[in-house]
């Protein structure tokens, strides 16, 4: 998260310095920011200091850093609990240093803060100057900012994270205990089961120490666990006893307390249907040029979509500028979960920048009284063109041939220069544009006709 927010602040014009006790200078180099080789000297030079360390060392890190900060600066923490870190900041930060508890409710795999929630815990008389600045910064980035107290944060997060993570991890460890074949089960998958498996895998695939600390450092979590385990035991008892009515009463009572089941159904339907719609869009794109962005590396893959499977797609990659001869028409397999389908505008921009294009001139006599720019606008509607412009206008004052043509017809001569996307047949597209011009009443000049024969 420290690396994620280094990029976030850099993109918004802040000068960022990083430090870590492991001394990983290569991380700073990758982020193109300085590493604080002398931490004690760097701390008082900066306006904002953010502590982004494991939960169990947050308080001692604050105790080390806070006293060295300059008056008027801001101390923040990015921790999943708030009571202890905020108390530590109040205890160790000098009176002239402001403090702001912060909890980004997302992980570092999320590409942008837009649409994400950030919880802020301002402290009375210790967050006057910087709190509105940080809030505005996050909101301008598209985040939803929620303001709360440290105690309320920890109480709510004991369920939001403590219960949900515990439940998902429990499902994962239960599957392990059962020696269950996850891969085989996906062949019999329902949309809800598939999404649940992905969330379980998402949690299990991340840093287990982080999730252990989220469970162990929030004092409200044990009570939540106790309630969860008791409910599991009671529901299991009802199942073993074949107490159908008892089970139904439990579900109905939970539904009444939940109170939002209709909206939950619609939201979950939307999630399921978005998956189905994306897959349908891919199936309908077989044989067409499509582009994908790799979610983690950012690499773009563009080519003709040859095949769509449940978990992967196969492309024949387009030959872009600088492509080696042996790589042209290369098949490539890509895992669907790592991909984002490029929009039409993104795909067009990539093709515009990366393909070798053909340029053709089409010289015509436009109808008497017609505006060359209006005709140009019609030509530009061809989606196979990178660009189109007027390269020349013949008004009959230069060149005997042009003068004779214009005198005979009373028309203006115009040459339209078209740039054709490199993945289309240039001759075919030139013919399309020529036919369009003729359909608008233009007449192809004799010289041009001879060149195209």
VOTOR-413544 format. One record per residue (C-alpha): residue number from 1; residue in three letters; x, y, z. Coordinates in nm, 2 decimals, always signed. Example, Ala and Ser with C-alpha at 12.3 -4.5 7.8 and 13.67 -1.06 7.14 Angstrom:
{r 1,Ala,{+1.23,-0.45,+0.78}}
{r 2,Ser,{+1.37,-0.11,+0.71}}
//
This chain:
{r 1,Unk,{+0.00,+0.00,+0.00}}
{r 2,Unk,{+0.29,+0.23,+0.06}}
{r 3,Unk,{+0.40,+0.18,-0.30}}
{r 4,Unk,{+0.05,+0.23,-0.42}}
{r 5,Unk,{+0.01,+0.56,-0.25}}
{r 6,Unk,{+0.36,+0.67,-0.35}}
{r 7,Unk,{+0.23,+0.66,-0.71}}
{r 8,Unk,{-0.10,+0.82,-0.61}}
{r 9,Unk,{+0.07,+1.12,-0.45}}
{r 10,Unk,{+0.33,+1.15,-0.72}}
{r 11,Unk,{+0.06,+1.17,-0.99}}
{r 12,Unk,{-0.09,+1.46,-0.81}}
{r 13,Unk,{+0.23,+1.67,-0.79}}
{r 14,Unk,{+0.36,+1.58,-0.45}}
{r 15,Unk,{+0.73,+1.51,-0.40}}
{r 16,Unk,{+0.75,+1.17,-0.22}}
{r 17,Unk,{+1.04,+1.01,-0.02}}
{r 18,Unk,{+1.01,+0.65,+0.09}}
{r 19,Unk,{+1.18,+0.45,+0.37}}
{r 20,Unk,{+1.16,+0.09,+0.49}}
{r 21,Unk,{+1.35,-0.09,+0.76}}
{r 22,Unk,{+1.46,-0.35,+0.51}}
{r 23,Unk,{+1.65,-0.08,+0.32}}
{r 24,Unk,{+1.51,-0.19,-0.02}}
{r 25,Unk,{+1.65,+0.09,-0.23}}
{r 26,Unk,{+1.54,-0.09,-0.54}}
{r 27,Unk,{+1.18,-0.03,-0.45}}
{r 28,Unk,{+1.25,+0.35,-0.45}}
{r 29,Unk,{+1.43,+0.32,-0.78}}
{r 30,Unk,{+1.13,+0.13,-0.93}}
{r 31,Unk,{+0.90,+0.41,-0.81}}
{r 32,Unk,{+1.15,+0.68,-0.93}}
{r 33,Unk,{+1.15,+0.85,-0.59}}
{r 34,Unk,{+1.44,+0.91,-0.34}}
{r 35,Unk,{+1.50,+0.66,-0.05}}
{r 36,Unk,{+1.55,+0.82,+0.29}}
{r 37,Unk,{+1.90,+0.69,+0.37}}
{r 38,Unk,{+1.90,+0.91,+0.68}}
{r 39,Unk,{+1.55,+0.87,+0.82}}
{r 40,Unk,{+1.59,+1.11,+1.12}}
{r 41,Unk,{+1.70,+1.39,+0.88}}
{r 42,Unk,{+1.42,+1.32,+0.63}}
{r 43,Unk,{+1.13,+1.32,+0.88}}
{r 44,Unk,{+1.14,+1.69,+0.97}}
{r 45,Unk,{+1.19,+1.80,+0.61}}
{r 46,Unk,{+0.85,+1.67,+0.50}}
{r 47,Unk,{+0.50,+1.81,+0.54}}
{r 48,Unk,{+0.33,+1.47,+0.56}}
{r 49,Unk,{+0.45,+1.15,+0.71}}
{r 50,Unk,{+0.25,+0.83,+0.65}}
{r 51,Unk,{+0.31,+0.51,+0.85}}
{r 52,Unk,{+0.22,+0.21,+0.63}}
{r 53,Unk,{+0.36,-0.09,+0.82}}
{r 54,Unk,{+0.22,-0.42,+0.96}}
{r 55,Unk,{-0.05,-0.36,+1.23}}
{r 56,Unk,{+0.16,-0.51,+1.51}}
{r 57,Unk,{+0.45,-0.27,+1.46}}
{r 58,Unk,{+0.24,+0.04,+1.39}}
{r 59,Unk,{+0.25,+0.18,+1.74}}
{r 60,Unk,{+0.62,+0.14,+1.79}}
{r 61,Unk,{+0.68,+0.29,+1.44}}
{r 62,Unk,{+0.47,+0.59,+1.54}}
{r 63,Unk,{+0.66,+0.62,+1.87}}
{r 64,Unk,{+0.98,+0.64,+1.67}}
{r 65,Unk,{+0.87,+0.87,+1.39}}
{r 66,Unk,{+0.62,+1.12,+1.55}}
{r 67,Unk,{+0.85,+1.31,+1.79}}
{r 68,Unk,{+1.09,+1.41,+1.51}}
{r 69,Unk,{+0.82,+1.58,+1.29}}
{r 70,Unk,{+0.81,+1.95,+1.24}}
{r 71,Unk,{+0.53,+2.18,+1.36}}
{r 72,Unk,{+0.25,+2.22,+1.11}}
{r 73,Unk,{+0.31,+1.89,+0.95}}
{r 74,Unk,{+0.07,+1.59,+0.93}}
{r 75,Unk,{+0.11,+1.23,+1.06}}
{r 76,Unk,{-0.12,+0.96,+0.90}}
{r 77,Unk,{-0.14,+0.59,+0.93}}
{r 78,Unk,{-0.27,+0.33,+0.69}}
{r 79,Unk,{-0.38,+0.06,+0.93}}
{r 80,Unk,{-0.68,-0.18,+0.95}}
{r 81,Unk,{-0.74,-0.08,+1.31}}
{r 82,Unk,{-0.78,+0.27,+1.44}}
{r 83,Unk,{-0.81,+0.30,+1.82}}
{r 84,Unk,{-0.45,+0.20,+1.91}}
{r 85,Unk,{-0.28,+0.38,+1.62}}
{r 86,Unk,{-0.48,+0.71,+1.68}}
{r 87,Unk,{-0.40,+0.69,+2.05}}
{r 88,Unk,{-0.03,+0.64,+1.97}}
{r 89,Unk,{-0.03,+0.94,+1.73}}
{r 90,Unk,{-0.19,+1.15,+2.00}}
{r 91,Unk,{+0.06,+1.04,+2.26}}
{r 92,Unk,{+0.38,+1.07,+2.06}}
{r 93,Unk,{+0.32,+1.35,+1.81}}
{r 94,Unk,{+0.42,+1.70,+1.93}}
{r 95,Unk,{+0.14,+1.95,+2.00}}
{r 96,Unk,{+0.21,+2.13,+1.67}}
{r 97,Unk,{+0.18,+1.82,+1.46}}
{r 98,Unk,{-0.17,+1.72,+1.32}}
{r 99,Unk,{-0.28,+1.36,+1.30}}
{r 100,Unk,{-0.53,+1.18,+1.08}}
{r 101,Unk,{-0.62,+0.81,+1.11}}
{r 102,Unk,{-0.67,+0.66,+0.77}}
{r 103,Unk,{-0.79,+0.32,+0.64}}
{r 104,Unk,{-0.81,+0.27,+0.26}}
{r 105,Unk,{-1.07,-0.01,+0.22}}
{r 106,Unk,{-0.90,-0.17,-0.08}}
{r 107,Unk,{-0.58,-0.35,-0.17}}
{r 108,Unk,{-0.28,-0.27,-0.39}}
{r 109,Unk,{-0.41,-0.47,-0.68}}
{r 110,Unk,{-0.69,-0.21,-0.74}}
{r 111,Unk,{-0.57,+0.01,-1.03}}
{r 112,Unk,{-0.73,+0.34,-0.92}}
{r 113,Unk,{-0.89,+0.50,-0.62}}
{r 114,Unk,{-1.20,+0.59,-0.82}}
{r 115,Unk,{-1.50,+0.43,-0.67}}
{r 116,Unk,{-1.31,+0.30,-0.36}}
{r 117,Unk,{-1.38,+0.38,+0.00}}
{r 118,Unk,{-1.13,+0.56,+0.23}}
{r 119,Unk,{-1.21,+0.59,+0.60}}
{r 120,Unk,{-1.08,+0.90,+0.78}}
{r 121,Unk,{-1.06,+0.94,+1.15}}
{r 122,Unk,{-0.99,+1.31,+1.23}}
{r 123,Unk,{-0.91,+1.41,+1.59}}
{r 124,Unk,{-1.07,+1.72,+1.75}}
{r 125,Unk,{-0.82,+2.01,+1.75}}
{r 126,Unk,{-0.55,+1.79,+1.59}}
{r 127,Unk,{-0.68,+1.78,+1.23}}
{r 128,Unk,{-0.79,+2.13,+1.15}}
{r 129,Unk,{-0.55,+2.23,+0.87}}
{r 130,Unk,{-0.48,+1.90,+0.69}}
{r 131,Unk,{-0.81,+1.70,+0.72}}
{r 132,Unk,{-0.99,+1.91,+0.45}}
{r 133,Unk,{-0.69,+1.89,+0.22}}
{r 134,Unk,{-0.66,+1.51,+0.24}}
{r 135,Unk,{-1.03,+1.46,+0.21}}
{r 136,Unk,{-1.05,+1.68,-0.10}}
{r 137,Unk,{-0.75,+1.50,-0.25}}
{r 138,Unk,{-0.92,+1.16,-0.22}}
{r 139,Unk,{-1.26,+1.28,-0.33}}
{r 140,Unk,{-1.11,+1.46,-0.64}}
{r 141,Unk,{-0.95,+1.12,-0.72}}
{r 142,Unk,{-1.30,+0.97,-0.73}}
{r 143,Unk,{-1.30,+0.80,-0.38}}
{r 144,Unk,{-1.59,+0.78,-0.14}}
{r 145,Unk,{-1.46,+0.93,+0.19}}
{r 146,Unk,{-1.63,+0.81,+0.51}}
{r 147,Unk,{-1.57,+1.00,+0.83}}
{r 148,Unk,{-1.60,+0.82,+1.17}}
{r 149,Unk,{-1.44,+0.78,+1.51}}
{r 150,Unk,{-1.17,+0.53,+1.60}}
{r 151,Unk,{-1.40,+0.33,+1.82}}
{r 152,Unk,{-1.68,+0.31,+1.57}}
{r 153,Unk,{-1.43,+0.22,+1.30}}
{r 154,Unk,{-1.29,-0.08,+1.49}}
{r 155,Unk,{-1.64,-0.20,+1.59}}
{r 156,Unk,{-1.77,-0.19,+1.23}}
{r 157,Unk,{-1.45,-0.34,+1.08}}
{r 158,Unk,{-1.46,-0.63,+1.32}}
{r 159,Unk,{-1.75,-0.75,+1.11}}
{r 160,Unk,{-1.66,-0.59,+0.77}}
{r 161,Unk,{-1.32,-0.75,+0.77}}
{r 162,Unk,{-1.30,-0.96,+1.08}}
{r 163,Unk,{-1.61,-1.17,+1.00}}
{r 164,Unk,{-1.59,-1.18,+0.62}}
{r 165,Unk,{-1.22,-1.27,+0.61}}
{r 166,Unk,{-1.27,-1.53,+0.88}}
{r 167,Unk,{-1.56,-1.69,+0.69}}
{r 168,Unk,{-1.38,-1.70,+0.36}}
{r 169,Unk,{-1.06,-1.84,+0.52}}
{r 170,Unk,{-1.27,-2.09,+0.70}}
{r 171,Unk,{-1.42,-2.20,+0.37}}
{r 172,Unk,{-1.08,-2.24,+0.23}}
{r 173,Unk,{-0.94,-2.44,+0.52}}
{r 174,Unk,{-1.26,-2.66,+0.52}}
{r 175,Unk,{-1.20,-2.73,+0.15}}
{r 176,Unk,{-0.84,-2.83,+0.24}}
{r 177,Unk,{-0.96,-3.05,+0.52}}
{r 178,Unk,{-1.21,-3.23,+0.29}}
{r 179,Unk,{-0.93,-3.27,+0.03}}
{r 180,Unk,{-1.19,-3.13,-0.22}}
{r 181,Unk,{-1.10,-3.10,-0.59}}
{r 182,Unk,{-1.17,-2.73,-0.66}}
{r 183,Unk,{-1.07,-2.75,-1.03}}
{r 184,Unk,{-1.31,-3.04,-1.09}}
{r 185,Unk,{-1.59,-2.87,-0.91}}
{r 186,Unk,{-1.57,-2.57,-1.14}}
{r 187,Unk,{-1.71,-2.80,-1.42}}
{r 188,Unk,{-2.04,-2.81,-1.22}}
{r 189,Unk,{-2.02,-2.44,-1.12}}
{r 190,Unk,{-2.32,-2.21,-1.06}}
{r 191,Unk,{-2.26,-1.83,-1.09}}
{r 192,Unk,{-2.28,-1.78,-0.71}}
{r 193,Unk,{-2.04,-2.07,-0.63}}
{r 194,Unk,{-1.80,-1.94,-0.89}}
{r 195,Unk,{-1.80,-1.59,-0.75}}
{r 196,Unk,{-1.77,-1.73,-0.39}}
{r 197,Unk,{-1.47,-1.94,-0.49}}
{r 198,Unk,{-1.30,-1.64,-0.65}}
{r 199,Unk,{-1.34,-1.44,-0.33}}
{r 200,Unk,{-1.20,-1.73,-0.12}}
{r 201,Unk,{-0.91,-1.76,-0.36}}
{r 202,Unk,{-0.85,-1.38,-0.35}}
{r 203,Unk,{-0.81,-1.39,+0.02}}
{r 204,Unk,{-0.61,-1.71,+0.04}}
{r 205,Unk,{-0.37,-1.58,-0.23}}
{r 206,Unk,{-0.27,-1.27,-0.04}}
{r 207,Unk,{-0.03,-1.21,+0.25}}
{r 208,Unk,{-0.14,-1.45,+0.53}}
{r 209,Unk,{+0.05,-1.24,+0.79}}
{r 210,Unk,{-0.17,-0.94,+0.71}}
{r 211,Unk,{-0.49,-1.14,+0.74}}
{r 212,Unk,{-0.37,-1.30,+1.07}}
{r 213,Unk,{-0.30,-0.95,+1.21}}
{r 214,Unk,{-0.64,-0.82,+1.10}}
{r 215,Unk,{-0.80,-1.10,+1.30}}
{r 216,Unk,{-0.57,-1.07,+1.60}}
{r 217,Unk,{-0.52,-0.70,+1.65}}
{r 218,Unk,{-0.88,-0.58,+1.65}}
{r 219,Unk,{-1.01,-0.63,+2.01}}
{r 220,Unk,{-1.37,-0.67,+1.88}}
{r 221,Unk,{-1.30,-0.97,+1.65}}
{r 222,Unk,{-1.31,-1.25,+1.92}}
{r 223,Unk,{-1.67,-1.16,+2.01}}
{r 224,Unk,{-1.76,-1.17,+1.64}}
{r 225,Unk,{-1.59,-1.51,+1.60}}
{r 226,Unk,{-1.78,-1.64,+1.90}}
{r 227,Unk,{-2.11,-1.54,+1.76}}
{r 228,Unk,{-2.02,-1.68,+1.42}}
{r 229,Unk,{-1.91,-2.02,+1.56}}
{r 230,Unk,{-2.22,-2.04,+1.78}}
{r 231,Unk,{-2.44,-1.98,+1.48}}
{r 232,Unk,{-2.26,-2.24,+1.27}}
{r 233,Unk,{-2.31,-2.50,+1.55}}
{r 234,Unk,{-2.68,-2.41,+1.59}}
{r 235,Unk,{-2.75,-2.43,+1.21}}
{r 236,Unk,{-2.55,-2.76,+1.19}}
{r 237,Unk,{-2.76,-2.90,+1.48}}
{r 238,Unk,{-3.08,-2.81,+1.30}}
{r 239,Unk,{-2.96,-2.98,+0.99}}
{r 240,Unk,{-2.86,-3.30,+1.18}}
{r 241,Unk,{-3.19,-3.30,+1.35}}
{r 242,Unk,{-3.38,-3.25,+1.02}}
{r 243,Unk,{-3.55,-2.95,+1.19}}
{r 244,Unk,{-3.68,-2.79,+0.87}}
{r 245,Unk,{-3.90,-2.54,+1.05}}
{r 246,Unk,{-3.62,-2.44,+1.29}}
{r 247,Unk,{-3.38,-2.38,+0.99}}
{r 248,Unk,{-3.65,-2.17,+0.81}}
{r 249,Unk,{-3.71,-1.96,+1.13}}
{r 250,Unk,{-3.34,-1.89,+1.15}}
{r 251,Unk,{-3.32,-1.78,+0.79}}
{r 252,Unk,{-3.63,-1.57,+0.81}}
{r 253,Unk,{-3.51,-1.40,+1.13}}
{r 254,Unk,{-3.17,-1.32,+0.96}}
{r 255,Unk,{-3.35,-1.19,+0.65}}
{r 256,Unk,{-3.56,-0.95,+0.87}}
{r 257,Unk,{-3.25,-0.82,+1.04}}
{r 258,Unk,{-3.06,-0.79,+0.71}}
{r 259,Unk,{-3.35,-0.59,+0.58}}
{r 260,Unk,{-3.21,-0.53,+0.23}}
{r 261,Unk,{-3.25,-0.87,+0.07}}
{r 262,Unk,{-3.43,-0.74,-0.24}}
{r 263,Unk,{-3.16,-0.48,-0.32}}
{r 264,Unk,{-2.89,-0.75,-0.24}}
{r 265,Unk,{-3.05,-0.98,-0.50}}
{r 266,Unk,{-3.05,-0.71,-0.76}}
{r 267,Unk,{-2.69,-0.61,-0.69}}
{r 268,Unk,{-2.57,-0.97,-0.70}}
{r 269,Unk,{-2.77,-1.02,-1.02}}
{r 270,Unk,{-2.59,-0.73,-1.16}}
{r 271,Unk,{-2.26,-0.88,-1.07}}
{r 272,Unk,{-2.35,-1.22,-1.21}}
{r 273,Unk,{-2.50,-1.07,-1.53}}
{r 274,Unk,{-2.19,-0.85,-1.59}}
{r 275,Unk,{-1.98,-1.17,-1.60}}
{r 276,Unk,{-2.22,-1.33,-1.84}}
{r 277,Unk,{-2.24,-1.02,-2.06}}
{r 278,Unk,{-1.86,-0.99,-2.08}}
{r 279,Unk,{-1.83,-1.36,-2.18}}
{r 280,Unk,{-2.11,-1.31,-2.44}}
{r 281,Unk,{-1.93,-1.01,-2.58}}
{r 282,Unk,{-1.62,-1.22,-2.62}}
{r 283,Unk,{-1.80,-1.51,-2.79}}
{r 284,Unk,{-1.96,-1.26,-3.03}}
{r 285,Unk,{-1.61,-1.12,-3.10}}
{r 286,Unk,{-1.46,-1.44,-3.24}}
{r 287,Unk,{-1.30,-1.36,-3.58}}
{r 288,Unk,{-1.28,-0.99,-3.50}}
{r 289,Unk,{-0.98,-0.77,-3.38}}
{r 290,Unk,{-1.00,-0.72,-3.01}}
{r 291,Unk,{-0.76,-0.57,-2.75}}
{r 292,Unk,{-0.69,-0.67,-2.39}}
{r 293,Unk,{-0.50,-0.50,-2.12}}
{r 294,Unk,{-0.32,-0.72,-1.86}}
{r 295,Unk,{-0.45,-0.61,-1.53}}
{r 296,Unk,{-0.12,-0.64,-1.34}}
{r 297,Unk,{+0.15,-0.58,-1.60}}
{r 298,Unk,{-0.04,-0.32,-1.80}}
{r 299,Unk,{+0.08,-0.49,-2.12}}
{r 300,Unk,{-0.16,-0.46,-2.42}}
{r 301,Unk,{-0.24,-0.76,-2.64}}
{r 302,Unk,{-0.42,-0.69,-2.97}}
{r 303,Unk,{-0.51,-0.94,-3.24}}
{r 304,Unk,{-0.78,-1.14,-3.41}}
{r 305,Unk,{-0.98,-1.34,-3.14}}
{r 306,Unk,{-0.96,-1.70,-3.25}}
{r 307,Unk,{-1.12,-1.89,-2.96}}
{r 308,Unk,{-1.29,-1.82,-2.63}}
{r 309,Unk,{-1.28,-2.07,-2.35}}
{r 310,Unk,{-1.41,-2.07,-1.99}}
{r 311,Unk,{-1.08,-1.95,-1.86}}
{r 312,Unk,{-0.87,-1.83,-2.15}}
{r 313,Unk,{-0.88,-1.66,-2.50}}
{r 314,Unk,{-0.66,-1.73,-2.80}}
{r 315,Unk,{-0.55,-1.44,-3.02}}
{r 316,Unk,{-0.36,-1.41,-3.35}}
{r 317,Unk,{-0.15,-1.11,-3.26}}
{r 318,Unk,{-0.14,-0.82,-3.49}}
{r 319,Unk,{+0.20,-0.73,-3.63}}
{r 320,Unk,{+0.28,-0.39,-3.48}}
{r 321,Unk,{+0.57,-0.16,-3.56}}
{r 322,Unk,{+0.90,-0.33,-3.50}}
{r 323,Unk,{+0.75,-0.68,-3.49}}
{r 324,Unk,{+1.01,-0.94,-3.59}}
{r 325,Unk,{+0.91,-1.15,-3.90}}
{r 326,Unk,{+0.90,-1.48,-3.70}}
{r 327,Unk,{+0.65,-1.33,-3.45}}
{r 328,Unk,{+0.40,-1.22,-3.71}}
{r 329,Unk,{+0.06,-1.41,-3.70}}
{r 330,Unk,{+0.17,-1.56,-3.37}}
{r 331,Unk,{-0.10,-1.73,-3.16}}
{r 332,Unk,{-0.11,-1.64,-2.79}}
{r 333,Unk,{-0.31,-1.78,-2.50}}
{r 334,Unk,{-0.42,-1.54,-2.23}}
{r 335,Unk,{-0.60,-1.61,-1.90}}
{r 336,Unk,{-0.93,-1.43,-1.88}}
{r 337,Unk,{-0.90,-1.34,-1.51}}
{r 338,Unk,{-0.59,-1.13,-1.58}}
{r 339,Unk,{-0.75,-0.93,-1.86}}
{r 340,Unk,{-0.96,-0.62,-1.92}}
{r 341,Unk,{-1.12,-0.59,-2.26}}
{r 342,Unk,{-1.02,-0.26,-2.43}}
{r 343,Unk,{-1.30,-0.03,-2.53}}
{r 344,Unk,{-1.35,+0.06,-2.89}}
{r 345,Unk,{-1.18,+0.40,-2.84}}
{r 346,Unk,{-0.89,+0.24,-2.65}}
{r 347,Unk,{-0.84,-0.02,-2.92}}
{r 348,Unk,{-0.86,+0.24,-3.20}}
{r 349,Unk,{-0.59,+0.45,-3.02}}
{r 350,Unk,{-0.36,+0.15,-2.98}}
{r 351,Unk,{-0.40,+0.06,-3.35}}
{r 352,Unk,{-0.34,+0.42,-3.45}}
{r 353,Unk,{-0.02,+0.44,-3.25}}
{r 354,Unk,{+0.12,+0.09,-3.31}}
{r 355,Unk,{+0.04,-0.03,-3.67}}
{r 356,Unk,{+0.21,+0.05,-4.00}}
{r 357,Unk,{-0.05,+0.24,-4.20}}
{r 358,Unk,{-0.10,+0.30,-4.57}}
{r 359,Unk,{-0.15,+0.64,-4.72}}
{r 360,Unk,{-0.35,+0.70,-5.05}}
{r 361,Unk,{-0.45,+1.01,-5.24}}
{r 362,Unk,{-0.78,+1.02,-5.42}}
{r 363,Unk,{-0.83,+1.32,-5.65}}
{r 364,Unk,{-1.19,+1.41,-5.75}}
{r 365,Unk,{-1.40,+1.68,-5.90}}
{r 366,Unk,{-1.66,+1.77,-5.64}}
{r 367,Unk,{-2.02,+1.88,-5.74}}
{r 368,Unk,{-2.06,+2.24,-5.84}}
{r 369,Unk,{-2.11,+2.45,-5.53}}
{r 370,Unk,{-2.02,+2.17,-5.29}}
{r 371,Unk,{-1.80,+2.25,-4.99}}
{r 372,Unk,{-1.48,+2.04,-4.98}}
{r 373,Unk,{-1.49,+2.03,-4.60}}
{r 374,Unk,{-1.84,+1.89,-4.60}}
{r 375,Unk,{-1.73,+1.61,-4.83}}
{r 376,Unk,{-1.43,+1.55,-4.61}}
{r 377,Unk,{-1.66,+1.51,-4.31}}
{r 378,Unk,{-1.85,+1.23,-4.50}}
{r 379,Unk,{-1.52,+1.05,-4.58}}
{r 380,Unk,{-1.42,+1.06,-4.21}}
{r 381,Unk,{-1.71,+0.84,-4.12}}
{r 382,Unk,{-1.52,+0.54,-4.26}}
{r 383,Unk,{-1.40,+0.36,-3.94}}
{r 384,Unk,{-1.12,+0.20,-4.13}}
{r 385,Unk,{-0.93,+0.53,-4.16}}
{r 386,Unk,{-0.68,+0.66,-3.91}}
{r 387,Unk,{-0.70,+1.00,-4.06}}
{r 388,Unk,{-0.83,+1.19,-4.36}}
{r 389,Unk,{-0.74,+1.54,-4.48}}
{r 390,Unk,{-0.75,+1.76,-4.79}}
{r 391,Unk,{-0.40,+1.76,-4.94}}
{r 392,Unk,{-0.47,+1.99,-5.23}}
{r 393,Unk,{-0.74,+2.19,-5.40}}
{r 394,Unk,{-0.74,+2.26,-5.78}}
{r 395,Unk,{-0.91,+2.59,-5.87}}
{r 396,Unk,{-0.81,+2.59,-6.24}}
{r 397,Unk,{-0.53,+2.85,-6.20}}
{r 398,Unk,{-0.24,+2.61,-6.21}}
{r 399,Unk,{-0.17,+2.34,-6.47}}
{r 400,Unk,{-0.33,+2.31,-6.81}}
{r 401,Unk,{-0.49,+1.97,-6.74}}
{r 402,Unk,{-0.66,+2.09,-6.42}}
{r 403,Unk,{-0.77,+2.41,-6.58}}
{r 404,Unk,{-0.93,+2.23,-6.88}}
{r 405,Unk,{-1.11,+1.99,-6.65}}
{r 406,Unk,{-1.25,+2.26,-6.43}}
{r 407,Unk,{-1.35,+2.48,-6.72}}
{r 408,Unk,{-1.53,+2.19,-6.89}}
{r 409,Unk,{-1.72,+2.07,-6.58}}
{r 410,Unk,{-1.75,+2.38,-6.37}}
{r 411,Unk,{-1.64,+2.18,-6.07}}
{r 412,Unk,{-1.36,+2.22,-5.81}}
{r 413,Unk,{-1.08,+1.97,-5.80}}
{r 414,Unk,{-0.99,+1.83,-5.46}}
{r 415,Unk,{-0.74,+1.57,-5.35}}
{r 416,Unk,{-0.83,+1.37,-5.03}}
{r 417,Unk,{-0.54,+1.20,-4.85}}
{r 418,Unk,{-0.66,+0.90,-4.65}}
{r 419,Unk,{-0.45,+0.70,-4.40}}
{r 420,Unk,{-0.57,+0.34,-4.38}}
{r 421,Unk,{-0.53,+0.13,-4.07}}
{r 422,Unk,{-0.25,-0.12,-4.12}}
{r 423,Unk,{-0.47,-0.43,-4.04}}
{r 424,Unk,{-0.70,-0.36,-4.33}}
{r 425,Unk,{-0.66,-0.42,-4.71}}
{r 426,Unk,{-0.56,-0.07,-4.83}}
{r 427,Unk,{-0.68,-0.13,-5.19}}
{r 428,Unk,{-1.02,-0.24,-5.06}}
{r 429,Unk,{-1.06,+0.06,-4.83}}
{r 430,Unk,{-0.95,+0.30,-5.11}}
{r 431,Unk,{-1.22,+0.15,-5.33}}
{r 432,Unk,{-1.48,+0.20,-5.05}}
{r 433,Unk,{-1.38,+0.57,-5.01}}
{r 434,Unk,{-1.38,+0.62,-5.39}}
{r 435,Unk,{-1.73,+0.47,-5.42}}
{r 436,Unk,{-1.85,+0.69,-5.13}}
{r 437,Unk,{-1.72,+1.00,-5.31}}
{r 438,Unk,{-1.88,+0.90,-5.64}}
{r 439,Unk,{-2.21,+0.84,-5.45}}
{r 440,Unk,{-2.19,+1.20,-5.33}}
{r 441,Unk,{-2.17,+1.32,-5.69}}
{r 442,Unk,{-1.79,+1.35,-5.72}}
{r 443,Unk,{-1.61,+1.24,-6.03}}
{r 444,Unk,{-1.27,+1.07,-6.01}}
{r 445,Unk,{-1.02,+1.26,-6.21}}
{r 446,Unk,{-0.88,+1.08,-6.52}}
{r 447,Unk,{-0.53,+1.09,-6.39}}
{r 448,Unk,{-0.64,+0.92,-6.07}}
{r 449,Unk,{-0.84,+0.65,-6.25}}
{r 450,Unk,{-0.53,+0.55,-6.45}}
{r 451,Unk,{-0.33,+0.51,-6.13}}
{r 452,Unk,{-0.59,+0.28,-5.97}}
{r 453,Unk,{-0.65,+0.06,-6.28}}
//
